[in-house]
Amino acid sequence: MPAKTRYLAVDDDPAFHLVLTQLMMMLGYAAPVCVSSAAEALALLADPQAEFDAVLLDIQMPGMNGIEACQRMRAMPHHRDTPVMMITTMNGRDYVDQAFAVGATDYLTKPIHRLELQARLGMLDRLAAERKRSRSLLYAMDAMGDLPGVDFDFEDAVSLPKSEMLIDYLGLENHLLTLSRLRLYAHTAIAFQVTGASGLFNRLNRLEYLDYMADVGAAIAAALKSQTFLLAYAGSGEFVCVLNRTQPVDALQIEQDIATELAAFEPIYAKLNLPLPVVRAGTGVSSGLFFPSAVKTMLRRARMAVRGQNWMLSQVMAG
Amino acid sequence: MAGQPVSIEPWQKALLPQFLDMTVKRLFEIEAARRQLAQGGDVMTSVQIIGSVTHKIAGTAESFGFPVLGQLARRAEGLCLDLARLAPASRAELLQTRLLPTLDALAGALDAALDGSAATLAQGRP
């Protein structure tokens, strides 16, 4: 049985409301609350008591489009991590990139089919349930007078604070899957690894570690500012970036640019008795028309590339 | 029959009259925009209306078992987007040679869908 997720569906087409409602009810869901414009949706979402668990959002609508609506929704503190799936006929690269850049969780193209909808809603249900669990834990700790604690493992792809330039790792994975489904292949993944991240994780408390990684994320984003990209923290002191290009990437130049950006933080780190982050960039991993099947594994391969290079480097340094 | 919806399920059949009703109204909106064009009205105003209406048809036609209708609507929407990107002086050719014939084909597909649906809806009636 599907979870009791409360969905808000935003689409200016009443025929789509009919289709979606019927399909969701056939899949065992409650009928979604359907509205016809981004303005109506934002008015509903602004009320924290309305408690929508997930949002299904069309892109092309009169007035405000779905991309802007998603961006505005993310600016609401209580919807910063609410799962949002774009459901749209727009299948161009620009729309896909923009949607994930403003924080969409997933992207489904119309016409919708029952099995595909079932699979995607299942993912949104799991995310919504996880979000509910972590929120209730925070409230419980708050009620007990404890500071809300942050706990996670070194390998976890957690969201970083104050990182408007970063998206969630799941969003980046779904971005690549969407590009693959739409047969849009011209992109490159590149991974970055913070040297000695594991030691820092053990030494710092979790909030300090998140702040440290957020600084690195901001430096990587600044170093890539001349490119079109999406960047996410992948866990294990690693970041992964998807660039909208297939030309070779100059990893050494990017490493130098990141180092220049991080140098600005040097006095702060010295005061905190922390090492200035050193970031290694891996070899770019490209997709292309001739090897589309490789798209799904791009992020993993990019991470393996940077790990392999760092391992080789450490062997050389060790003599 | 060419216009009969493919592999229609009971829920689709139940919603079919509403879908067809909406689609007919949408084709009237397209016709009105075409009339404006023929009378020398602003090209981009009409193209915007046509693009918006075909966008909606493209989003749901296939879900009701009309893939051809959906494909033609998607093609018309794409042509509207192409027209918007072109310089005004270059629009007339694309409009005459591509968009208007596609809209004719869309109207034909809807006629076929209406005929086919009448047969589908009649099936199983007492």
Contacts between the chains, C-beta under 8 A, distances in Angstrom:
chain1	res1	chain2	res2	distance
A	11	B	59	7.9
A	12	B	56	7.6
A	13	B	56	4.4
A	13	B	59	5.8
A	13	B	60	6.6
A	14	B	22	6.8
A	15	B	18	7.4
A	15	B	19	5.6
A	15	B	22	5.2
A	15	B	23	7.8
A	15	B	56	6.9
A	15	B	59	7.6
A	15	B	60	4.4
A	16	B	56	7.7
A	16	B	59	5.6
A	16	B	60	5.4
A	18	B	15	5.2
A	18	B	18	6.4
A	18	B	19	7.3
A	19	B	15	7.4
A	19	B	60	5.6
A	19	B	63	4.6
A	19	B	64	7.5
A	22	B	11	4.7
A	22	B	15	6.5
A	23	B	11	8.0
A	26	B	11	6.5
A	60	B	52	7.9
A	60	B	55	5.8
A	62	B	52	7.3
A	88	B	59	8.0
A	89	B	55	6.1
A	89	B	58	5.0
A	89	B	59	5.0
A	89	B	74	6.8
A	89	B	77	7.2
A	110	B	58	7.2
A	110	B	59	4.3
A	110	B	60	7.2
A	110	B	62	7.9
A	110	B	63	7.7
A	111	B	59	6.8
A	111	B	60	6.7
A	111	B	61	7.3
A	111	B	62	3.6
A	111	B	63	4.7
A	111	B	70	6.2
A	112	B	63	6.4
